[in-house]
Amino acid sequence: ELSREGANYGIFLVLSAGGFGAAEIQNRIGENIKTVFALQLGDRLKYSDTLRQRVDVMPEADTLGRGLALVQGTPLEFQTALALPAEDDYERAEKMAAVFARMNEAYPGRGAKPIPEIPEKPTFALLRENEGYKALLETPDRLPLGYVAADADIAGIDLKQCFTYLVAGQGRTGKSNALACLMQAAHDRGGSIAVIDSRKGELAAMAKELGARYVSTEEELAAFAGELFEQMRERNSLKRALRAKGASDEEIYAAMLQYPACYLFIDDMAELTETLYSGSAQMQNIVGFMENFFDKGALHNMYVFGAVPLSGYSMALGYRAFRLAAERKTGLLLGGDAARQQLFDLSALPYSEQTKKFRPGIALLPQDHERERPEKIVLPIARG
C-alpha cells in the first residue's frame, strides 16, 4: 500500500535489495517502483531484468559503488558518492550512526508507528509492551489474547459476546499456557481472578503470582461455589430488573460494569465435569448451582475460560454442565486439525486447511460476528 499510494501523500520509499522476486522485493511491490539503480550484478541479463529494459553496456567490474541507472530512458554507468569521508567502511558506519542519532534527538514529534511484527520468540512480557495491547486494555470490552498471524495485529476477546470461552486442543498444544496468558491479561484489566486447577496443578504458579483465588480440592470447590452464588445473586437481581424494563444486552453489559469483573479459569473442563458428577455429598450440593451458572451466567460481568482436552471430552458431553458451557461455541482451537472436533464452527476453512496441524501456541479463532472466516493467531509464552 505504501509503495502504491505513498507518493500521493508525500511519502517516498528508498529500498535496498538483491533484486526483484520472491526472495527479494516481491513483484507486487516491485511493480510500483519506477526508479531503480543497479549496483554490481552478475551478468547483462540481470541488469536488464532489474532496470526492466534491454542493457547493452556493463559497468566497470570490481569497483565499489559502480552501477547502471536510467537517465532519460538510457542506461548509463554511474559512480555512487561516499556519504561521509572516513578511513574505512567501519569508521564511516560509526559516523553515519552518530548523525542519525543527532537527527532523532533533534526531532520533537512522535516517531512513526513501527510496522507490526510478531517476535521470533513471543513472550507475554513482549506482548505487554505492544501499543496495540495497551490500546485494547483501555477499552471496556476487550481482553487481549495474542498476535494475528496475518498482520501481527493484537487479537482480543469481545467480552460483550463472551461468557464461557473454551480453549481446546490435543495434549501438549499449549492450553494451560493460553489460560496463563489470559490470566495475566485479566489481571492487567483489573477485577477478581479465580482458578479451578486440574490434578496436574498447571496454573498453581501463575495463580500465586497474580494473587488469584485458588481451588484444587472438592472442599475448596464447594466453598468457592458458595461465594460464586452470592456474587451471582446480587448481579442477577439487577439483570432481571433491567430485563423487565426492556433493556438490551448492550445496556445490561454497560450497567454490569459497576461491578468488578470476575474471571474464572478452569484448567480442565472434562476433569471438573467428572468431579461435579462424582456423586459425593459436597458435589451433590453444588452441581445444580453450577449447571445454573453455566446456563444463565452471561451478562453479569463474569467470564469463564476453560481448557478442554480433545482426547477426552466426549464423555463430558453427556453431562448438562459441560454441554451448557460448550453450547455457545466461543473459544479457540490449539494445534489445528479442525476437522476432528465439534466444539467450534470452523466450516468456513477450506478443506485442505481443516486437516492441517499447527505447532504448540498456534490457534484458530472460529468465525463469529466480527470474522467472516476463522483466523489464525500466535499466542505468546506466558512465562519467560
ROVEXDO-485196 format. One line per field, with one value per residue (C-alpha): residue in one letter; x, y, z; residue number from 0. Coordinates in nm, 3 decimals. Layout:
<gudrens>
rest: c(A|...)
x: c(X|...)
y: c(Y|...)
z: c(Z|...)
nr: c(NUM|...)
</gudrens>
This chain:
<gudrens>
rest: c(E|L|S|R|E|G|A|N|Y|G|I|F|L|V|L|S|A|G|G|F|G|A|A|E|I|Q|N|R|I|G|E|N|I|K|T|V|F|A|L|Q|L|G|D|R|L|K|Y|S|D|T|L|R|Q|R|V|D|V|M|P|E|A|D|T|L|G|R|G|L|A|L|V|Q|G|T|P|L|E|F|Q|T|A|L|A|L|P|A|E|D|D|Y|E|R|A|E|K|M|A|A|V|F|A|R|M|N|E|A|Y|P|G|R|G|A|K|P|I|P|E|I|P|E|K|P|T|F|A|L|L|R|E|N|E|G|Y|K|A|L|L|E|T|P|D|R|L|P|L|G|Y|V|A|A|D|A|D|I|A|G|I|D|L|K|Q|C|F|T|Y|L|V|A|G|Q|G|R|T|G|K|S|N|A|L|A|C|L|M|Q|A|A|H|D|R|G|G|S|I|A|V|I|D|S|R|K|G|E|L|A|A|M|A|K|E|L|G|A|R|Y|V|S|T|E|E|E|L|A|A|F|A|G|E|L|F|E|Q|M|R|E|R|N|S|L|K|R|A|L|R|A|K|G|A|S|D|E|E|I|Y|A|A|M|L|Q|Y|P|A|C|Y|L|F|I|D|D|M|A|E|L|T|E|T|L|Y|S|G|S|A|Q|M|Q|N|I|V|G|F|M|E|N|F|F|D|K|G|A|L|H|N|M|Y|V|F|G|A|V|P|L|S|G|Y|S|M|A|L|G|Y|R|A|F|R|L|A|A|E|R|K|T|G|L|L|L|G|G|D|A|A|R|Q|Q|L|F|D|L|S|A|L|P|Y|S|E|Q|T|K|K|F|R|P|G|I|A|L|L|P|Q|D|H|E|R|E|R|P|E|K|I|V|L|P|I|A|R|G)
x: c(0.000|0.284|0.462|0.139|-0.016|0.263|0.384|0.034|0.079|0.441|0.576|0.867|1.032|1.401|1.466|1.781|1.770|1.941|1.682|1.317|1.147|1.007|1.328|1.390|1.146|0.823|0.678|0.355|0.570|0.826|0.555|0.505|0.876|0.959|1.316|1.590|1.968|2.151|2.482|2.708|2.510|2.614|2.556|2.392|2.060|2.028|2.088|1.815|1.572|1.642|1.618|1.329|1.476|1.749|2.100|2.395|2.654|2.812|2.961|3.326|3.361|3.504|3.465|3.269|2.975|2.978|2.650|2.387|2.095|1.837|1.886|1.605|1.540|1.903|2.114|2.426|2.714|2.741|2.960|2.797|2.933|3.059|2.819|3.099|3.479|3.643|3.943|3.731|3.371|3.363|3.454|3.207|2.925|3.003|2.995|2.665|2.515|2.616|2.448|2.125|2.130|2.155|1.869|1.647|1.730|1.653|1.310|1.048|0.748|0.632|0.807|0.626|0.430|0.652|0.538|0.374|0.566|0.543|0.857|1.062|1.012|0.692|0.652|0.373|0.622|0.682|0.308|0.254|0.490|0.290|0.088|-0.199|-0.214|-0.229|-0.500|-0.719|-0.683|-0.817|-1.145|-1.423|-1.495|-1.169|-0.930|-0.600|-0.510|-0.215|-0.095|-0.299|-0.076|-0.175|-0.079|0.071|-0.224|-0.327|-0.617|-0.868|-1.176|-1.501|-1.624|-1.971|-2.018|-1.829|-1.932|-1.793|-1.477|-1.325|-0.953|-0.947|-0.669|-0.495|-0.229|0.077|-0.065|-0.045|-0.387|-0.260|-0.017|-0.309|-0.503|-0.198|-0.173|-0.542|-0.497|-0.227|-0.440|-0.733|-0.503|-0.392|-0.757|-0.845|-1.105|-1.102|-0.940|-1.024|-0.865|-1.008|-0.695|-0.654|-0.483|-0.162|-0.158|-0.068|-0.198|-0.079|0.232|0.052|-0.237|0.008|0.194|-0.127|-0.285|-0.578|-0.833|-0.707|-0.927|-0.790|-0.995|-1.363|-1.383|-1.236|-1.466|-1.775|-1.670|-1.593|-1.933|-2.098|-1.904|-1.990|-2.357|-2.357|-2.196|-2.434|-2.745|-2.664|-2.584|-2.875|-3.126|-3.004|-3.014|-3.375|-3.478|-3.318|-3.476|-3.817|-3.764|-3.681|-3.308|-3.094|-2.788|-2.564|-2.740|-2.721|-2.350|-2.285|-2.482|-2.292|-1.962|-2.047|-1.943|-1.579|-1.509|-1.492|-1.274|-1.282|-1.013|-1.062|-0.757|-0.951|-1.324|-1.358|-1.195|-1.414|-1.723|-1.611|-1.571|-1.909|-2.094|-1.887|-2.182|-2.007|-2.222|-2.035|-2.075|-2.444|-2.492|-2.338|-2.389|-2.733|-2.595|-2.301|-2.544|-2.748|-2.432|-2.320|-2.676|-2.760|-2.428|-2.395|-2.415|-2.308|-1.952|-1.842|-1.638|-1.532|-1.225|-1.192|-0.936|-1.082|-0.862|-0.992|-0.871|-1.116|-1.408|-1.663|-1.766|-1.811|-2.064|-2.302|-2.340|-2.552|-2.296|-2.042|-2.300|-2.416|-2.059|-1.989|-2.311|-2.203|-1.915|-1.689|-1.319|-1.011|-0.863|-0.495|-0.290|-0.512|-0.672|-1.008|-1.190|-1.158|-1.354|-1.715|-1.676|-1.641|-1.777|-1.471|-1.658|-1.554|-1.198|-1.103|-1.097|-0.721|-0.684|-0.916|-0.673|-0.358|-0.181|-0.007|0.283|0.206|0.091|-0.075|-0.453|-0.762|-1.038|-1.375|-1.580|-1.822|-1.994|-1.653|-1.481|-1.625|-1.383|-1.156|-0.842|-0.503|-0.334|0.000|-0.009|0.292|0.471|0.313|0.638|0.996)
y: c(0.000|0.242|0.161|0.221|0.520|0.677|0.933|1.088|1.174|1.286|0.952|0.813|0.473|0.403|0.029|-0.177|-0.541|-0.802|-0.768|-0.844|-1.176|-1.393|-1.389|-1.014|-0.733|-0.915|-0.846|-0.691|-0.425|-0.406|-0.315|0.012|0.105|0.322|0.435|0.174|0.198|-0.128|-0.176|-0.467|-0.765|-1.099|-1.052|-0.839|-1.028|-0.944|-0.576|-0.591|-0.761|-0.509|-0.199|-0.355|-0.282|-0.410|-0.323|-0.312|-0.154|-0.300|-0.102|-0.141|-0.463|-0.490|-0.117|-0.043|0.193|0.148|0.061|0.143|0.386|0.502|0.864|0.985|0.622|0.535|0.305|0.495|0.398|0.595|0.611|0.632|0.906|0.831|0.952|1.075|1.087|0.811|0.581|0.269|0.139|0.067|0.424|0.558|0.346|0.479|0.838|0.780|0.624|0.936|1.162|0.959|0.971|1.353|1.369|1.153|1.360|1.685|1.568|1.693|1.492|1.138|0.875|0.685|0.382|0.078|-0.183|-0.457|-0.782|-1.099|-1.151|-1.458|-1.582|-1.410|-1.384|-1.224|-0.964|-0.853|-0.853|-0.621|-0.366|-0.360|-0.042|-0.250|-0.449|-0.129|0.013|-0.297|-0.274|0.081|-0.035|-0.155|-0.475|-0.627|-0.883|-0.908|-1.257|-1.278|-1.184|-1.218|-1.431|-1.250|-0.894|-0.905|-0.705|-0.780|-1.023|-0.968|-1.132|-0.934|-0.952|-0.827|-1.151|-1.374|-1.580|-1.932|-1.935|-2.275|-2.327|-2.662|-2.879|-3.212|-3.277|-3.052|-2.789|-2.505|-2.496|-2.419|-2.163|-1.993|-1.975|-1.833|-1.559|-1.478|-1.469|-1.205|-1.001|-1.022|-0.910|-0.611|-0.518|-0.540|-0.744|-1.067|-1.387|-1.739|-2.064|-2.416|-2.615|-2.969|-3.250|-3.159|-2.815|-2.642|-2.299|-2.302|-2.089|-1.825|-1.811|-1.748|-1.484|-1.293|-1.342|-1.534|-1.737|-2.095|-2.407|-2.759|-2.988|-3.078|-2.894|-2.578|-2.614|-2.637|-2.328|-2.136|-2.227|-2.069|-1.744|-1.752|-1.797|-1.480|-1.275|-1.419|-1.350|-0.981|-0.920|-1.126|-0.911|-0.609|-0.806|-0.913|-0.556|-0.427|-0.703|-0.610|-0.256|-0.388|-0.321|-0.457|-0.681|-0.380|-0.179|-0.466|-0.514|-0.143|-0.149|-0.452|-0.265|-0.109|-0.446|-0.560|-0.806|-1.167|-1.408|-1.784|-2.005|-2.383|-2.588|-2.899|-2.875|-3.252|-3.321|-3.062|-3.224|-3.563|-3.411|-3.233|-3.553|-3.784|-3.831|-3.711|-3.526|-3.198|-3.210|-3.301|-2.976|-2.758|-2.935|-2.778|-2.429|-2.490|-2.601|-2.286|-2.075|-2.210|-2.170|-1.817|-1.654|-1.438|-1.057|-1.040|-0.909|-1.263|-1.474|-1.839|-1.960|-2.336|-2.568|-2.873|-3.173|-3.301|-3.651|-3.693|-3.453|-3.681|-3.836|-3.488|-3.403|-3.643|-3.406|-3.090|-2.854|-2.923|-2.903|-2.565|-2.437|-2.558|-2.461|-2.102|-2.234|-1.944|-2.002|-2.109|-2.431|-2.502|-2.738|-2.727|-3.044|-2.866|-3.149|-3.374|-3.159|-3.046|-2.772|-2.485|-2.398|-2.392|-2.492|-2.176|-2.310|-2.470|-2.849|-2.859|-2.627|-2.828|-3.118|-2.910|-2.940|-2.647|-2.632|-2.552|-2.195|-2.155|-2.134|-2.083|-1.840|-1.950|-1.720|-1.501|-1.163|-0.999|-1.259|-1.396|-1.689|-1.845|-1.651|-1.790|-1.635|-1.678|-1.700|-1.582|-1.786|-1.692|-1.705|-1.633)
z: c(0.000|0.080|-0.247|-0.442|-0.262|-0.061|-0.316|-0.327|0.043|0.025|0.148|-0.053|-0.013|-0.064|-0.058|-0.095|-0.205|-0.418|-0.695|-0.767|-0.698|-0.422|-0.216|-0.254|-0.343|-0.427|-0.769|-0.636|-0.465|-0.746|-0.997|-0.808|-0.805|-1.104|-1.026|-0.994|-0.953|-1.024|-0.849|-0.931|-1.063|-1.208|-1.581|-1.853|-1.823|-1.452|-1.527|-1.792|-1.550|-1.275|-1.493|-1.692|-2.033|-2.264|-2.145|-2.388|-2.157|-1.847|-1.557|-1.470|-1.268|-0.916|-0.847|-0.531|-0.589|-0.968|-1.140|-1.404|-1.389|-1.641|-1.747|-1.976|-2.066|-2.144|-1.921|-1.816|-1.590|-1.265|-0.958|-0.614|-0.386|-0.035|0.234|0.464|0.446|0.654|0.658|0.604|0.592|0.967|1.060|0.803|0.953|1.301|1.177|0.999|1.315|1.509|1.250|1.267|1.646|1.640|1.389|1.612|1.921|1.739|1.616|1.867|1.744|1.800|1.591|1.318|1.431|1.371|1.122|1.332|1.359|1.565|1.774|1.685|2.041|2.158|2.534|2.731|2.859|2.499|2.427|2.725|2.567|2.243|2.184|2.045|2.369|2.574|2.347|2.394|2.771|2.760|2.603|2.837|2.646|2.516|2.663|2.468|2.360|2.116|1.767|1.448|1.224|0.902|1.001|1.356|1.492|1.852|1.878|2.155|2.301|2.279|2.638|2.539|2.347|2.592|2.888|2.855|2.642|2.564|2.496|2.319|2.181|2.193|2.458|2.465|2.230|2.485|2.653|3.005|2.861|2.683|3.011|3.189|2.923|2.964|3.342|3.306|3.064|3.309|3.590|3.378|3.314|3.682|3.866|4.062|3.931|4.043|3.930|3.940|3.872|3.741|3.929|3.745|3.908|3.581|3.690|4.052|3.997|3.790|4.038|4.322|4.123|4.048|4.391|4.242|4.438|4.402|4.406|4.374|4.605|4.639|4.970|4.815|4.513|4.736|4.932|4.613|4.462|4.766|4.710|4.341|4.426|4.637|4.360|4.103|4.314|4.362|3.997|3.870|4.060|3.861|3.535|3.598|3.678|3.357|3.151|3.296|3.166|2.818|2.835|2.551|2.600|2.534|2.805|3.053|2.979|3.038|3.365|3.494|3.465|3.803|3.949|3.941|3.660|3.776|3.576|3.635|3.481|3.466|3.367|3.259|3.190|3.141|3.478|3.650|3.497|3.629|3.977|3.974|3.886|4.106|4.340|4.655|4.909|4.859|4.480|4.503|4.695|4.424|4.091|4.043|4.100|3.864|3.592|3.651|3.648|3.307|3.178|3.294|3.387|3.075|3.106|3.471|3.406|3.489|3.247|3.235|3.046|3.039|2.877|2.701|2.612|2.280|2.359|2.649|2.632|2.461|2.795|2.945|2.672|2.840|3.135|3.138|3.292|3.018|2.739|2.866|2.881|2.528|2.350|2.278|2.062|2.160|2.214|2.025|1.888|1.950|1.736|1.424|1.287|1.286|1.112|1.418|1.664|1.707|1.969|1.719|1.377|1.151|0.836|0.652|0.633|0.300|0.338|0.284|0.586|0.811|0.842|0.897|1.230|1.399|1.638|2.006|2.060|1.717|1.738|1.525|1.622|1.478|1.257|1.451|1.434|1.369|1.149|0.825|0.838|1.101|1.189|1.285|1.589|1.764|2.144|2.344|2.608|2.939|3.135|3.028)
nr: c(0|1|2|3|4|5|6|7|8|9|10|11|12|13|14|15|16|17|18|19|20|21|22|23|24|25|26|27|28|29|30|31|32|33|34|35|36|37|38|39|40|41|42|43|44|45|46|47|48|49|50|51|52|53|54|55|56|57|58|59|60|61|62|63|64|65|66|67|68|69|70|71|72|73|74|75|76|77|78|79|80|81|82|83|84|85|86|87|88|89|90|91|92|93|94|95|96|97|98|99|100|101|102|103|104|105|106|107|108|109|110|111|112|113|114|115|116|117|118|119|120|121|122|123|124|125|126|127|128|129|130|131|132|133|134|135|136|137|138|139|140|141|142|143|144|145|146|147|148|149|150|151|152|153|154|155|156|157|158|159|160|161|162|163|164|165|166|167|168|169|170|171|172|173|174|175|176|177|178|179|180|181|182|183|184|185|186|187|188|189|190|191|192|193|194|195|196|197|198|199|200|201|202|203|204|205|206|207|208|209|210|211|212|213|214|215|216|217|218|219|220|221|222|223|224|225|226|227|228|229|230|231|232|233|234|235|236|237|238|239|240|241|242|243|244|245|246|247|248|249|250|251|252|253|254|255|256|257|258|259|260|261|262|263|264|265|266|267|268|269|270|271|272|273|274|275|276|277|278|279|280|281|282|283|284|285|286|287|288|289|290|291|292|293|294|295|296|297|298|299|300|301|302|303|304|305|306|307|308|309|310|311|312|313|314|315|316|317|318|319|320|321|322|323|324|325|326|327|328|329|330|331|332|333|334|335|336|337|338|339|340|341|342|343|344|345|346|347|348|349|350|351|352|353|354|355|356|357|358|359|360|361|362|363|364|365|366|367|368|369|370|371|372|373|374|375|376|377|378|379|380|381|382|383)
</gudrens>
